[in-house]
């Protein structure tokens, strides 16, 4: 349904990265006769980040578009969304984020755009106060009112669900970082855009649906365990970019938080080992471990 929704929009091309699917997707895609569709089938699973990297590259070379929009395989533009984007006055915009909702119409929290609090002193104070009250996200994420507004909102970062980037700026800062495998690649990329001077906006009328599960608890545990490695390592890469001189303080704070989560896991030794490796790699900026190496280390 996602592919059909995009092909029904006024797009010059669609790139699908099939990261080793086993559910019949590859076979279904092979039946399409739409000349605008390009399907990439890497020899190995590149992860979401690797998929976005090769997808961006293929889109640029195959279609030479003015804009690229990207999203996950469980997301899709709502009818007319891409047409409305093309009809907008995009003067002064270099990249943008659409409004992402769950299928039931609620705002999708994992795709709520944000500001970097370390670039905005007042937002930093609100975020620090929010840590004490359990409402840290409200200090630097867009409020619900922004979704109901009739105008765009300037932001610093957003997810890759419903993210638009101009070709000019992709050529300036390069492709998304496929070496991150999964998690955080979108925040790093959009923060890089903002830090380099791109004007990044939230567009409330450009709407997407993300058919993903919600978090039932704030006490998140990771299963399989390797997901925590990428979350923690890439999280520190984000904080290095975002926090500047505050980075050492953030490393200490986040490490203590992650270690305190050990009680939630039955295999505490493996979890603590993972934390140590993730923190070390994150602080050193090491992203060279293969996915096989990471999974084999914790199983």
C-alpha positions as CSV (number, residue, x, y, z in Angstrom):
1,X,0.0,0.0,0.0
2,X,2.9,2.4,0.7
3,X,4.4,2.0,-2.8
4,X,1.0,2.5,-4.4
5,X,0.4,5.6,-2.3
6,X,3.6,7.2,-3.5
7,X,3.2,6.2,-7.1
8,X,-0.3,7.9,-7.0
9,X,1.5,11.2,-6.1
10,X,3.2,13.5,-8.6
11,X,6.7,12.0,-8.2
12,X,9.3,11.5,-10.9
13,X,10.6,8.3,-9.4
14,X,10.5,5.9,-6.4
15,X,13.4,4.0,-5.0
16,X,12.8,1.0,-2.8
17,X,15.7,-0.7,-0.9
18,X,14.8,-4.3,-0.2
19,X,17.1,-5.1,2.8
20,X,16.8,-8.9,2.5
21,X,13.0,-9.3,2.9
22,X,11.6,-12.8,3.3
23,X,7.9,-12.0,3.3
24,X,7.4,-11.9,-0.5
25,X,8.0,-8.2,-0.9
26,X,10.8,-8.7,-3.4
27,X,8.6,-10.9,-5.6
28,X,5.7,-8.5,-5.4
29,X,7.9,-5.6,-6.4
30,X,9.2,-7.5,-9.4
31,X,5.7,-7.6,-10.8
32,X,5.5,-3.8,-11.1
33,X,5.7,-2.4,-14.6
34,X,5.9,1.3,-13.5
35,X,9.0,2.8,-15.1
36,X,9.3,5.2,-12.2
37,X,10.1,2.4,-9.7
38,X,13.7,1.4,-8.9
39,X,14.2,-1.6,-6.6
40,X,17.6,-2.1,-5.0
41,X,18.5,-5.5,-3.5
42,X,21.8,-5.3,-1.6
43,X,23.7,-8.6,-1.0
44,X,23.4,-8.1,2.7
45,X,21.1,-6.3,5.2
46,X,22.4,-2.7,5.3
47,X,20.1,-1.7,8.1
48,X,17.8,1.3,7.9
49,X,20.7,3.7,7.8
50,X,22.5,1.9,5.0
51,X,19.2,1.7,3.1
52,X,18.7,5.4,3.2
53,X,22.3,6.0,2.1
54,X,22.1,3.8,-1.0
55,X,18.5,5.0,-1.6
56,X,19.5,8.6,-1.7
57,X,22.4,7.8,-4.0
58,X,20.2,5.9,-6.4
59,X,17.5,8.6,-6.4
60,X,20.0,11.3,-7.3
61,X,21.7,9.3,-10.1
62,X,18.5,7.8,-11.6
63,X,16.1,10.7,-11.5
64,X,18.1,13.9,-10.7
65,X,15.3,15.3,-8.6
66,X,15.1,18.8,-7.0
67,X,13.9,17.2,-3.8
68,X,14.1,13.8,-2.2
69,X,11.5,12.6,0.4
70,X,12.2,9.5,2.5
71,X,10.3,7.3,4.9
72,X,10.3,3.8,6.4
73,X,8.6,0.7,4.9
74,X,5.8,1.0,7.4
75,X,5.1,4.6,6.6
76,X,3.4,6.4,3.7
77,X,2.3,9.8,2.7
78,X,-1.4,10.6,3.2
79,X,-3.3,11.2,-0.1
80,X,-2.3,14.5,-1.7
81,X,0.6,15.1,0.7
82,X,3.4,15.1,-1.9
83,X,1.3,17.2,-4.3
84,X,0.7,19.8,-1.5
85,X,4.4,19.9,-0.9
86,X,5.2,20.6,-4.5
87,X,2.5,23.4,-4.6
88,X,4.0,25.2,-1.6
89,X,6.2,28.2,-1.9
90,X,9.5,26.6,-0.9
91,X,11.5,29.8,-1.2
92,X,13.9,29.8,1.8
93,X,13.4,26.2,2.6
94,X,16.3,23.7,2.3
95,X,14.8,20.7,4.0
96,X,11.5,19.9,5.8
97,X,9.6,17.5,8.0
98,X,6.0,16.5,7.5
99,X,3.5,15.8,10.3
100,X,3.5,12.1,11.1
101,X,0.5,10.3,12.7
102,X,-0.4,6.8,13.8
103,X,-3.2,5.1,11.8
104,X,-5.7,6.1,14.5
105,X,-4.9,9.8,14.0
106,X,-2.7,10.4,17.1
107,X,0.6,12.2,16.7
108,X,3.4,9.7,16.3
109,X,5.7,10.5,19.1
110,X,8.8,8.8,17.7
111,X,8.6,11.1,14.7
112,X,7.9,14.4,16.6
113,X,10.4,17.0,15.3
114,X,12.6,18.9,17.8
115,X,15.1,21.6,18.5
116,X,18.5,21.0,19.8
117,X,18.3,22.3,23.4
118,X,22.1,22.9,23.5
119,X,21.6,25.6,20.8
120,X,18.8,27.3,22.6
121,X,19.5,28.2,26.3
122,X,15.9,28.6,27.3
123,X,15.0,25.2,25.9
124,X,18.0,23.7,27.6
125,X,16.8,25.0,31.0
126,X,13.3,23.6,30.3
127,X,14.8,20.3,29.3
128,X,17.0,20.1,32.4
129,X,14.0,21.0,34.6
130,X,11.9,18.4,32.7
131,X,14.5,15.7,33.6
132,X,13.5,16.2,37.3
133,X,9.8,16.1,36.5
134,X,9.8,13.3,33.9
135,X,8.9,15.7,31.1
136,X,12.2,16.3,29.5
137,X,10.9,15.7,25.9
138,X,8.5,18.6,26.3
139,X,11.5,21.0,26.7
140,X,12.8,20.5,23.2
141,X,10.1,18.8,21.1
142,X,7.4,20.5,19.1
143,X,4.1,21.0,21.0
144,X,0.8,19.7,19.7
145,X,-0.1,23.3,18.8
146,X,2.5,23.3,16.0
147,X,0.6,20.5,14.3
148,X,-2.6,22.6,14.4
149,X,-0.9,25.8,13.1
150,X,-1.4,27.2,9.6
151,X,2.2,28.1,9.2
152,X,5.6,26.3,9.1
153,X,7.8,26.1,12.2
154,X,11.6,26.4,12.1
155,X,13.2,23.3,13.6
156,X,16.7,21.7,14.1
157,X,16.1,18.0,13.6
158,X,13.5,15.4,12.6
159,X,13.1,11.8,11.7
160,X,13.5,10.3,8.3
161,X,9.7,9.6,8.1
162,X,8.4,12.3,5.9
163,X,11.7,14.1,5.6
164,X,12.3,16.3,2.5
165,X,15.8,17.3,1.5
166,X,16.8,19.5,-1.5
167,X,19.3,18.1,-3.9
168,X,21.5,21.2,-3.4
169,X,21.9,20.4,0.3
170,X,22.5,16.7,-0.2
171,X,25.3,17.6,-2.5
172,X,26.6,20.0,0.1
173,X,26.7,17.7,3.1
174,X,26.7,14.3,1.5
175,X,24.6,11.2,1.9
176,X,23.1,9.8,5.2
177,X,25.6,7.8,7.2
178,X,25.1,4.1,6.3
179,X,27.8,3.0,8.8
180,X,25.3,3.7,11.7
181,X,23.2,0.7,10.6
182,X,20.1,1.7,12.5
183,X,18.9,4.4,14.9
184,X,19.9,8.0,15.1
185,X,21.0,8.4,11.5
186,X,18.1,10.7,10.8
187,X,18.8,13.0,13.8
188,X,22.5,13.2,12.9
189,X,21.7,14.0,9.3
190,X,19.1,16.8,10.0
191,X,21.3,18.2,12.8
192,X,24.2,18.4,10.3
193,X,21.9,20.2,7.8
194,X,20.9,22.7,10.5
195,X,24.5,23.2,11.8
196,X,25.7,23.9,8.2
197,X,23.1,26.6,7.8
198,X,20.2,24.8,6.0
199,X,16.7,26.1,6.8
200,X,14.8,23.1,8.2
201,X,11.0,23.5,8.7
202,X,8.1,21.5,10.1
203,X,5.2,21.6,7.6
204,X,1.9,20.6,9.5
205,X,-0.1,20.3,6.3
206,X,2.2,17.7,4.7
207,X,0.9,14.6,6.5
208,X,2.2,11.0,6.7
209,X,0.9,7.8,8.4
210,X,3.4,5.6,10.3
211,X,2.0,2.2,11.1
212,X,4.3,1.4,14.0
213,X,3.7,0.2,17.5
214,X,3.6,2.6,20.4
215,X,5.6,2.3,23.6
216,X,3.5,0.8,26.4
217,X,6.0,1.8,29.1
218,X,8.7,4.3,29.8
219,X,10.9,1.5,31.1
220,X,12.1,0.3,27.7
221,X,14.0,-2.9,27.4
222,X,15.7,-4.0,24.1
223,X,15.0,-7.4,22.5
224,X,17.1,-8.6,20.8
225,X,19.8,-7.1,22.9
226,X,21.9,-5.8,20.0
227,X,19.4,-3.0,19.5
228,X,20.6,-1.4,22.7
229,X,24.1,-1.3,21.3
230,X,23.1,0.9,18.3
231,X,20.8,3.0,20.4
232,X,23.5,3.8,22.9
233,X,26.5,4.1,20.6
234,X,24.6,6.3,18.0
235,X,23.0,8.2,20.8
236,X,26.4,9.4,21.9
237,X,27.3,10.3,18.3
238,X,24.2,12.5,18.3
239,X,25.2,14.1,21.6
240,X,28.7,14.8,20.4
241,X,27.3,16.7,17.5
242,X,24.5,18.4,19.6
243,X,26.0,19.1,23.0
244,X,29.4,20.6,22.1
245,X,31.3,21.4,25.4
246,X,28.5,19.7,27.4
247,X,29.4,16.3,25.8
248,X,31.5,14.9,28.7
249,X,28.6,15.7,31.2
250,X,26.1,14.0,28.8
251,X,28.3,10.9,28.5
252,X,28.4,10.5,32.3
253,X,24.7,11.1,32.7
254,X,23.6,8.8,30.0
255,X,26.0,6.0,31.1
256,X,24.6,6.1,34.6
257,X,21.1,5.9,33.2
258,X,21.9,2.9,31.0
259,X,23.8,1.1,33.8
260,X,20.8,1.7,36.1
261,X,18.6,-0.2,33.6
262,X,20.6,-3.4,34.2
263,X,18.0,-4.6,36.7
264,X,15.4,-4.9,33.9
265,X,17.5,-7.6,32.1
266,X,17.8,-11.3,33.0
267,X,21.3,-11.5,31.4
268,X,22.9,-8.7,33.4
269,X,26.4,-9.6,32.4
270,X,25.8,-9.4,28.7
271,X,23.9,-6.2,29.1
272,X,26.6,-4.5,31.1
273,X,29.2,-5.7,28.6
274,X,27.1,-4.3,25.8
275,X,26.9,-0.9,27.6
276,X,30.6,-0.8,28.0
277,X,31.3,-1.5,24.3
278,X,28.6,0.9,23.1
279,X,29.8,3.8,25.3
280,X,33.4,3.2,24.3
281,X,32.6,3.1,20.6
282,X,30.3,6.1,21.0
283,X,32.9,8.2,22.7
284,X,35.6,7.2,20.3
285,X,33.3,7.6,17.3
286,X,33.9,4.0,16.2
287,X,31.4,2.7,13.8
288,X,33.4,0.0,12.0
289,X,32.0,-3.1,13.8
290,X,30.0,-5.3,11.5
291,X,26.5,-6.2,12.4
292,X,27.5,-9.9,12.6
293,X,30.3,-9.0,15.1
294,X,27.8,-7.1,17.3
295,X,25.2,-9.8,17.3
296,X,27.7,-12.7,17.8
297,X,29.2,-10.9,20.8
298,X,26.0,-10.9,22.7
299,X,24.5,-14.3,21.9
